[in-house]
Every structure is written in C-alpha cells, then in structure tokens.
C-alpha cells in the first residue's frame, strides 16, 4: 500500500485502463474505469472479497492509459488483456476461446455473444471480459431499439398484443428500416463513430423534412448519446501493419518523449523517455529527430512512425530508417483523422504521467532543500545474514521510475587483515561482524562513486541510504574521501524518518506525503534487490 500511495493520490479522475503489476514488474491484472482514481482506490479498502483481497496483496505498482471515453477504455482493455494475458484476468486462462459479438441472420436480427462462428457470420471482437461485451450489446440495443429476446417474432408480437402494445424493435420501423438500424449498430461495434454520426445526422434531416418528427427525434437522441460518449474510436482501428506513435513535452527542464506501439491496430505497449534539456538540442525538431534515429538503431522499426511535427532532415531520416528496416518506413505528420487523435491520446497520457511523477520529486526537493531537481536518485542497501554473507545493492531511479539497466550489486571486499603496531593481524569473525554495521556501506558507496569519477560519468542528484545515522555517516565519509559533495539522506525503517548530514534531529514527513512514499518505494526496491542477490549467492553455495 505505501508504495502505491503516491500514484493513487495523483491518479486521474478520467476514463481509461489501469495495469496492476507485482513486485518483479509483471502485469497481473488489467481493468477499465470511468474514473480511474475511484476505481483503483477501491482495491485498497477494507472488507474486500477473497479474490480481490488476494489480488490486492500482490499489487506493487500501477500504470494508467487515459482515454477519451468509457467505451474507448472498454475496447482498449480487451486489447491489452489479449496482448498481456494477466493471470488475474481469468477469462483468458486455461485455453478459453475469446468471445465475439455476432449479428444473427434473422428477419429482425439480434446481437448475441458467441465463441465459435462460421466464416460468413458477421462478428465483432474479440471481447475478453463478459461485462464489457454485455455493456456494448446493451448500448447498441438501447440506442437502436434492437430485438433482445430469442423468442420468435410472432410470439413476441402476440405477447405485446395482449398488453395492447407493440414490441419496441418494430414499433417505429419496417423490416427494411430495422435492418438499417442493425447496420448502424454494426458501425458502433466497429468503432466507426464519425461515419455513424454522419449517417444519423443525414437521416434526422430527411425525417424532419418529411414531417416524421418521431423518427427525427429518435435520431437526434441517438446522435446526442454518441456525442456525449465521445466515441471517436482511436484504439480499435483495422490495420494490417505496425505503427509507432510518438509525442513529446518539455517540462521542468526535461525533454519527455512517450511512444505507443500499435501492432496491427492494437495498442501493445508504451515507453517513456526523459532527457535533461541541457543534453538535447534546443530546437525540438532536431531533438525529436535525434531521438528517432538513436532509438530505432537498436529497436524494431514499424512500417509507419506517426510524429506531431516535421523534424530536421525528415526525408533523409526516412531513408535511413528504410535502410535499417530493410523495407519502406514512413514518417507521418498527420493533419486530420484518427492519427491526429492518436497523437492527442499520447499527449494526454504524457501530461497525466508527468503530473503523477513530478509532484513527489518536487516535494522531495523542497523538503530536503536539494540544490537541483532530483531526476536521478541512487539508493544503497546492505544485506547481512552473517559475517561471511554480506552483500550490497544499488538501485537507480530516473524521474521517479526504476531503471533496472543501471542497478548494481556488490560483494563486500574488505581485507582479511588489518594493520596493528606489531604488524598485520587477521580479522576474526567477531571483528567482521562489527565491520558489517559500518564498513560495508562505506565500501559500496566508495566503490560506486570512485568508478563514476574514473569514468567521468554524471553523478546522481541524490544518494539515498537504507538505514539510520551509522549508515549515513559511513556513506558521508566515503564521499568525503573522494572529494564529492552529492546530496545525501538516510531513511530509517522503524519510524520512517529521514536523517540528513549536519542535522542532529531527524526529518519526519507526513505519512500521506508523496515525497515520503517515493523514498519508501526506492528504499524497498533496494532492499528487495539486495535480498535477491543474497538468495542467489546462498543457492550457489548450496550446490
């Protein structure tokens, strides 16, 4: 819970999808919501059902996809589940077939859920979650007054006749008119909202001109419902090739890029990159071109890359990407249509991600009086299960997110002998145990930054230590020996209080503080990484 509190606090009151992850970072559940903040927070209440409680206990992190409408989130959810197959989305386990929505071939067709179908059947999907399929069917039935019962039409009409009424699906229409409504429902299920709304508007004008005000009013209400839902579907597009959508923002002296992978019309992944403005070209068109050329040198290149603006030497960059891919690759700057909407979706997610992450970092900078924004934080932990089994770990967080490529592990290498007045004397186990409280932390901090100094590599904005005053003192001495002045803090577990160099009293942040939740998350990750290394070494010793 404490790890998630900051993200929960800053989660958006917007529709979209949420992806729960366990401690190793694996997606374990994907859901959709009309209000992401309310829905995600509901998993951490008291008195949960057994299955929900079991899921809640495994949640370590959460990511969000923000969308424009609940229905768009519903369709995106199905695609993300199909792509990732999380273990708690039970319908995808055990070889269960995906479900589809089928339009039956009767005189007055119905919408029904099927798992098996023939080639000639008119189907839509797949839809992985039962409630999602039902919601779409219910929406289509309500908007277009479709038949919902499996009973024969004659029997339904007889039953309504007894009540002196007419079934809603034949009240205003002939079979031919009804078929037109079925076709409109098909457009809804396929996500072709622009086409559907245009068709309804034309019919509304036609009926109004014929003084058929009842049907004109029906079409008006349908249009209003569709516009309110904002179902200009950007997710469920039918493409037979792969695309990447790239957008960027400049925020707090950072150049932030977000990239959506779209695999044959399905959003299959999202990546985010943050660069200090000082390290990128001041011209965004050049900075974006540099990013594209460097990223695709070592990553898969799709057939189309959608970008928000023209970049420097765009034609030459397109030729470069085509040669790298071995096939035609297009750099597209759309002016209208669904590609513009996709760029807007990426931008919306960028803004949402920055709001969630930067607020905690800004608070941390303020509370610790840091001279620079803490974009890079390195955290150290020592795992000690005996004098001869001591290891260290360092985790690397960039803009509030773990960067596992920069994690480091340490075997403690302190000497077996120490100098005395009478010469070298072997260190016994008791002395090693005393060393472990202080010297192990000193050693790993010293080794880390001695290497960075030698390699002339950039230093972090903050060094965080898992421990109290002794560990803080050890790290401070190591940095002093190297002539370095890196901001330093230690987080003690019992009272969750921060110790800072030169202060006699600890700093206690509010339990709801985003800054506290962030450093707790970083500290816990360093501890997890150290324990994992310890177990690995013990298992090797046991062989």
N, C-alpha and C positions, 0 to 999 in steps of 0.2 A: 504493500500500500504506500509506504513512504516514498518509494522510488517513483511511483506514478503520480503522486500528488501534484507536482508542478504541471505535468501535462494535462491532468484533469482540470486543474484550476484555469488553465488557459485554453482549454478545448473550445472550439467554436460553437455558437448557437446557430448552426447551419445544417442543411441536409448533407448526407454523404455516407461514406463507408468507413468503418473502423477495423483495424487489423491488430488483434492481440498477439503478442509474442511472448515466448517463455524466456528463461534466463540465457540460454545459448543463442537467442535471436531467431528461433524458428517460429513461423506463423502457426498458431494453434486454433485460432477462430477468426472468422470474418463475418461482420454483420453490417446492416444498414440502419439508418435512422433519419427521422425527420429533423430531429435536434440532436446533434452528436453529443453535446455536453450532457444533456439529460440522460440519454440512453447509456452512455459509457459509465456515467456515475452510478447508475442503477446496479451495476455489477459489484459494487463495494458497500452495499447496505447490509444491515443485519437480517437474520432470518431468511436467508436465500434457500431456494430449493437445493436438494442434494447435488444434482448435476451442475447447476450454476455455481454452487459453492466450490465444487471440485475444479471447475474451470477457473474461478476467481483466484484460487490458491496458486495456480500456475502462472498467472499473468505477471510479467516483469516489465513489459513495455507496450506502448500502443502507438500506432501511426494512423493518420487520417487522410482520406481522399474527400475533398469538399466538392459537391456537385451543385447544380442549379435547382434541382427539384428532388422530391422524394422518389418519384418514379424512375428518374435517371439513376438515383442511388440504388434502387432495387435491381435494375438491369446490370449496373456495374458490379454489384455484389455477386450476382450469379456468375459473371465472367471471371472475377477474381477468385472465387471459390473453385471454379473449374480449373483455373491455371495453377493454384497453390495447393488445393486439396487438404485443408487443415483438418487435424484429427477430430476436433470437436464439432465440425460441420458434418454430422453423422450421415446425412443422406448420400454423401459421396464415398462412403466407405463400403467395403465388402462387395465391390463389383456391382453395385446397384446402378441400373441404367439411368441416364438423365431423362428428365420428364420434359415434354413439349406440350404446347397448346395447339390443338387441332380444330379446324373448322369443318364440321360434319357436312356431308353431301346431300342432306335432306332438302325438301321444298322450303322449309323455314330452318336454316342451319343453326346449330348451336356451337358454343365453344366448350371443348372438353379437354381434360388432361390425358395424355397418352404417353406410354414409354416405347411402344412398338408401333410402327406405321409403315404404310406402303409408299412406294416412290411417287405415286400420283396424288397422295394426300397433301393438303395444304396445311403446313405445320410452321410453328414459330418456336424458337428456343435455341438451345436448351435453357431451362429454368431449374436451378439446383434446389431451391427452397420451396416447400409446399405453400407456405403463406404468401410468398411472392407471386407464385402462379395464380393463386386464388385472388390476390389483390388486383392483378391485371385483368383477369376474367371478369371480376366484379365491376371494375371501372368500365370496361367495354360494354358489359350488359346494361349498366346504368345509363351510360351516355347514349347508346343506340337502341335501347329497348329490345334487346335480343331475347329470343326464347331461351329459357333456362332449364326446363323440365325435359326428361327423356320420354314422357308420355307422348302418344301420337297426337298430332294437332287436332284431330276430330274430337278426341276425348277431352282435351283441354278446353276446346270451344264449348262442348256440351256442359262441362262443369261451370264455366263462366256464365253460360246462358241461364243456368238455374239461378245465379245471383244477379241476373239482369245486367250483366256487364260483358265487356269484350276483353280478351287477353291483350296485355299491353303491346306484345310484339306484332299484333295485326290490327290494332285499334286505328292507326293512322295510315297504314300502308297496304298496298297490294303486294303479292309475292315479288313482283319486279322491284318495287320500291324497297322492300325489305332486303333484297339482295344487294342493293346499293349501300344500305346501312352495314351489311356484313363486310362489304369491301372497305368501308370506312374503318370498321373495327380492325380489319387486317392492317391498314395503314398505322393505326395506333400501336398494334402489337409489334410492328416492324420498326417503330420509332420514327416514322416519316411524318413528323408533325407539321412541317411547313406545307407539304403537299395536302395533308388532311385539312388544315385550317383554310387554305385557299379554296379547296373544293366546297367546304361548308359555307364559306362566305358567298361563293357564286350561287349556291342553291338558295341561301337565305334571300338574296336579292331577287332571284327568279320567283320564289314563292310569294314574296311581298308584292311583286309586280302583278301576280295572278290573284291577288287578294286572298291568298291561302295563308291567313295570319297564324293559324295554329301550327302549321309546319314551319313557317318562318320563325316563330317564337322558339320552337324546338331546336332549330339550327342555331339560333342566337345563343341559347343556353349552352349548347354543346361547345360552341366557339369560346364562350366565356370560361367554361370549365377547363378547356385545354390551355387557354392563355394563362390562367391562374396557376396551372401546374408547371408552366414554363418547360414543356417537354420538347424543346428543340434538341433532340437527342444527339449528343456528341459522342456517346460511348458505343452504341450498338450500330456501327457502320459496317457495311458489307464490302470489304476489301480483300483482294486475293494477293496482296503484297504487304510487306512490313514497312512501318513508318516510325520515326522518332520525332517527337515534338519538343522543341527547346525554347525556353523563355528565360529571362533574367531580370534581376532587380539590383539596384545599388542602394545599400542600407548600412549605416553605421560603419562607414569606411570599408565596406566589403562589396565585392562583386559576386553576387549569388546567382548560380545557374541551376535550374531544375529541368530534368529530362524525363519525358514519359516514353516508354517503349510500347508500341502498338503492334501486336502480332496478328495480322490478318483481321483487323477490325476490333481486336480485343486488347484492352489495356492490360499489359502483362508485367509491367514493372515501372519503378520510378527511382531516380537517383538525384542526389543534390550535391552540389559542389560550391565551396566558398573560398574566395581568394581575397587577400588584402589588396585594397585599391593601389597601394604603393607598388605592388608586384604585377599589375596588369596595365595595359595601355590606357591612357586617359580617354581615348576615342572608343566608345562602346562597340562600334562596327569592327574595329581592329581587335579588341579584346575578345569579342564573340568568335571572330574568325580564328584567332589563336587557339581558343578553347576547342573548337570543332576539329581543327587539324590535329591537335595533340590527342584529344580523346579518341578519335576514330583510328588513330595509328595503331592502337592496341585493343580496340573493341570492335565488335561486329557492326558492319555498316549496312543499314537498311536500304531499300530502293528509293525512299524519299525521306528527306530531313526538312521538317517544317520549322521555320525560324521567324521571329517577329519583325525583322527589318533586314535590309540589304547589308551585307558585310563587305569588308575590304577585299578586293580581288576575288569577288564571288565566282566569276566564270572560271578562273584558274583553280580555285578551291574545289569546284565541282569536278573538273578534270582530274585533279589529284585524288579525290575520293573515288571516282570511277576506276582509276588505275589500281588503287588499293583494293577495291572490292572485286575487280575483275568483271564488272558488269556496270550498266548505266545506273548512276545515282544522281538524283535531282535535289538541289537546294531550292526550296519553295518559300516565297514570301507572299502568302495569300492576302487578298484584299476583301474577300467576302466568302460566305458559305461556311460549311462545317469546320473547315480548317482554321478559320479565324476564331470560331467558338472554342476549338481545342486549345489554341494559344491562350484564350481567356481562362480556360479551365486550369491550365498550368500556372498562369499568373495568380489566379485566386488561391491555389494551393501554396504557392511561394509566399504570398502575403500571410496566409494562415500559419505556415511553418515558422516564419520569422517572428510573428507575434508570440508564438508559444515558447520559442527558444531564447530570444534575445532579452526578454524581460527578466529572467532569472540571472543571466550573466550581467546585465546592467545593475541589478540589485547587489550582486556579489561584488562588483567593482566599487560600488558606493559603500557597502558595509565594511569592506577590508581596506578602503582608501587606496585602491590599486592605481598606479600611475597610468596604466593602459588597459583598454578593454580586454578581458580575459578570454580571447579567442582560443588560445591553446593552453590547456591545463594538463600537467603530468602529475600522476599520483603514485606514491610508493607504499608498499606494504611488505612486511616480513612475516613469513610463516615459520613457526618454530615448534617442532614436535620432538625436541631433544637436542642435546649439544651437537650431535653429529648429523642432524637432519634439519638444517636451516636453509631456507631459500628466500629469494626476494622477487618482487614483481613490480612492474611499472605499466600503468595504462595511460593511454593518450586520448584526450578528448578535444575535438576540434569543433568550436561553436556549439558546445553543449552536447555533442554526439560522439560516441566512441569511434575511434579509427583503429581498428584491430591490426592493420598492417604496421602500425608503429608501436604495438605492445612489445615489451621486453621482459625476459626472465633472467634471473641471476642465481648462480651457485655461489655461495659465500666462499671467499678465498683467503680468509685471514691466515696469518702464518702459524705454523705449528710450534715455533719457538719465539721467545721474547728476550730482549737484551736485559741483563742484570749486571750488577757490579762485578760479579765473578765470571761473567761470560753469558752465553746463550743458555736458556733453560727451557725445556719442553713444557708446553701448555697442557695442563691436565684438564679432565672433563669439567671439573667444578669451575675452573677459570674460563673455559669455553662457554659455559652456561652464563657466567657473568658478562662475558663479551657480547653474548647474543642480544642482551637488552639494549645495547647502545651501538656497538661497533658494526653490527650487521647493517643497520640503517645508514650509518656513516659510510660504509663501504659501497653500497649500491648507489647512493646518491653521488658519491665521489666518482665512481666508475662511469656513470651515465654522463655527467657533465664534463668530465675530463675528455671523454670521447668527442662530445659535441664541440668542445673548444678546439681539439686537434683537427677535426674535420671542418671547422669553421661553419658549423650548422646553426641555424637560428635557434635561439633559446625560447622556452615557454614563457607565457605571461604570468603564470602562477604555478608554484610547486606545492602540491598538497600531500601531507603525510598522514598515514593512518596510525594514530597514536596520540600520546599526550606530550608533556613537557620534555621528557628524556629523548623521545624520538625527534622532536622538533630541534632540540639542542644538537643532536647528532647531525642532522641534515644541515643545520646552520653552520656548524664547524666545517663540514665538507665543502660547502660553497665558499666559505671564507678562505680556506686553503687554496682554492682555485682562483681567488680574486674576483668572484662573481657576486653580483647583487641582484638576485632574482627574488621577487616577492614570494613569501613562504608562509604557510599556515598548516596547522595540525588539527585534525578532527578526532576528539576522544569519544569512545563508544558509549560509555555509561550515561553521561549527561548530554551527549551530542553537543559538546561545546567546542569552540574554536580557540586555539592558542596561537598567538602571533608573537614574533620576535620583539623583544624590548618591552613587552607588556607583562605586568605582574598578575593581571587578572584576565580570566578567560572572557571570550565574547560569546554570549548566548543569543542566538537568533530566535525569533518567534517560530513556534512549531509549524505554523502554516506558511512560513517564508519560502518563497520559490528558490532563493539562494541556498537555504539550508537543504532543501530537498535535492537540489542539484549536487552539492558536495557530498551528501549522503549516497547518492546514486554512484558517483565517481568512486568514493571510498569503498562501497560494497563491491563494485566491479573489480577494483584492485585486489580486494580480499579473495573474491572468487577465483581470480586468475592465479593468485599465489597458491591457494589450496589445490587447484587443479594441477599445477606443476609439482606440488608436493606428492600428490597421489601418483602421478606419473613416475616419479623417481622411486617411490616405495614399491610400485608394481614391478619396476625393472630389477630392484634389489631382490625381490621375492622369487624371481625366475632363476 
